[in-house]
Amino acid sequence: MIRDLLIISCLVTSSLSAAKPFNPDDRWIAIGDSISTNGMYAQNIELFYLTRFPSNALDYANAGIPGDTGAGVLHRFEWDIASTKPTVATVMLGMNDVGRGNYEEDQNQAEMQPKRTATLAKFEENLREITARLQGIGSRVVLLSPTPFDDTSRMAGKNLPGCNDALAELGRSTRRIATESGAEFIDVHTPMTLLNRRLQEKSPEFTLIGGDRIHPGQPGHFAAAYYFLQAQDVRGTVAIAHLDAKTSGIRRAENCTISELTGTDRKFEFTYLPDSLPFPVPTGAIPALEWVPFQSELNREELRVQGLAAGNYQLKIDEQDIATLDAADLARGVNLALLPTPQLVQSQKVLKIMEERWALIGKLRIIAMVENSKGRELPRPITLEAMEPALAAWEVELAATPDHWQITQPMEYRKAKPTANDITQKSADLLVEARAAARPVPRRIALTLVQN
């Protein structure tokens, strides 16, 4: 067990130096299957860049298709990927390429081995071609290992033992292709698998993934985003302000501007202008904060004030009561990102704008999804009228299984298709609005000794 942990640790550590942060003004496209269509890991990454680097103009596009494989990506490459002219493309594939049916328990396992080997070889062939095509259109390529299949949880439901080991092999193939092609590589499979098993030691029914063992929930996506950002070695601090109340002096100011310091060792005020906003963790992702050290490593807004008289101090920001803090804690440093500050409220407004944008992107992906599966042979651009025969036939099929996950998609497509251009424009407008909302503003911070 210790040897396995050391091997995993080495793999994770070696993957961290293989990727670079996104550049300002990058057009980033996230290519993948249903895990990318859902897109929560990518949304967290986009939100992180927006709040951490508000002067940058990272533009994210979703290119996930449920059920897709490397072969499917190659089929839709021109109209769904190359057309966006990405400067950087991330590729996360494998959950469908692995051939999950090859790991059914009620099969002759020896007879399945040749099929498994052939499936893995096909994945590698397709990923090499995808990488070459992306590089051929001038895109920087970042290859991701797939998220895990949870075949170790003791939860009820169908299991596919060995499937996750096969996904680990796909991850090793992905890394090899990245090395050979000059692409970047980020390993999310290894650390997520390690985290999942560690948490299952405490609760065998736990899953970082989900009830179907395939699709991570929001906390799992957040963990994937954490490992992605960690691998990029992005700036971990929102801002650092180290001050001295006795001298009204600045000991350290990183990613912020400090001015107008006034007061004594019992009442101290200053104006604080950070370069960034604290990250607004989405409500559904909060459980992940117990699993990964995101707040301490990647969301540090540190205020340290030395020279205060002993006692408790009322922290006010822009005349709002925020917290009561001990002088000793202030001398050691407190993480403002964990408190209900006006900065956090501002970033939560950014999140709200982005959630509206992501919902619109979801509508655009329904259009892409339906046309990819039901309009493959139609000439592009595809019209609603041209799609109608296929939609009508599909509705007949779906009527036989009314609980099918795609039951509403023909109607959703009919609603979205005529307004696709408007949806695209509204999505772009919301990104502009979010960038404006993410610009930090000066805050007046006051610390006042509380009389006991």
HELIX and SHEET records of a PDB file:
HELIX    1   1 ILE A    2  LEU A   16  1                                  15    
HELIX    2   2 SER A   34  ASN A   38  1                                   5    
HELIX    3   3 MET A   40  ARG A   52  1                                  13    
HELIX    4   4 GLY A   70  HIS A   75  1                                   6    
HELIX    5   5 PHE A   77  ILE A   81  3                                   5    
HELIX    6   6 ALA A   82  THR A   84  5                                   3    
HELIX    7   7 ARG A  100  TYR A  103  5                                   4    
HELIX    8   8 GLN A  109  GLY A  136  1                                  28    
HELIX    9   9 CYS A  163  SER A  181  1                                  19    
HELIX   10  10 HIS A  189  LYS A  202  1                                  14    
HELIX   11  11 GLN A  218  GLN A  232  1                                  15    
HELIX   12  12 THR A  283  GLU A  290  5                                   8    
HELIX   13  13 PHE A  294  LEU A  298  1                                   5    
HELIX   14  14 ALA A  327  ARG A  332  1                                   6    
HELIX   15  15 LEU A  336  LEU A  338  5                                   3    
HELIX   16  16 PRO A  342  LYS A  374  1                                  33    
HELIX   17  17 LEU A  384  ALA A  399  1                                  16    
HELIX   18  18 GLN A  409  ALA A  416  1                                   8    
HELIX   19  19 LYS A  417  THR A  419  5                                   3    
HELIX   20  20 ALA A  420  ALA A  437  1                                  18    
SHEET    1   A 5 ASP A  59  GLY A  64  0                                        
SHEET    2   A 5 ARG A  27  GLY A  32  1                                        
SHEET    3   A 5 VAL A  88  MET A  92  1                                        
SHEET    4   A 5 ARG A 140  LEU A 144  1                                        
SHEET    5   A 5 GLU A 184  ILE A 186  1                                        
SHEET    1   B 4 GLY A 249  GLU A 254  0                                        
SHEET    2   B 4 THR A 237  ASP A 244 -1                                        
SHEET    3   B 4 ARG A 300  GLN A 306  1                                        
SHEET    4   B 4 VAL A 334  ASN A 335 -1                                        
SHEET    1   C 5 CYS A 256  GLY A 263  0                                        
SHEET    2   C 5 LYS A 267  PRO A 274 -1                                        
SHEET    3   C 5 ARG A 443  LEU A 449 -1                                        
SHEET    4   C 5 ASN A 312  ILE A 317 -1                                        
SHEET    5   C 5 GLN A 320  ASP A 326 -1                                        
END                                                                             
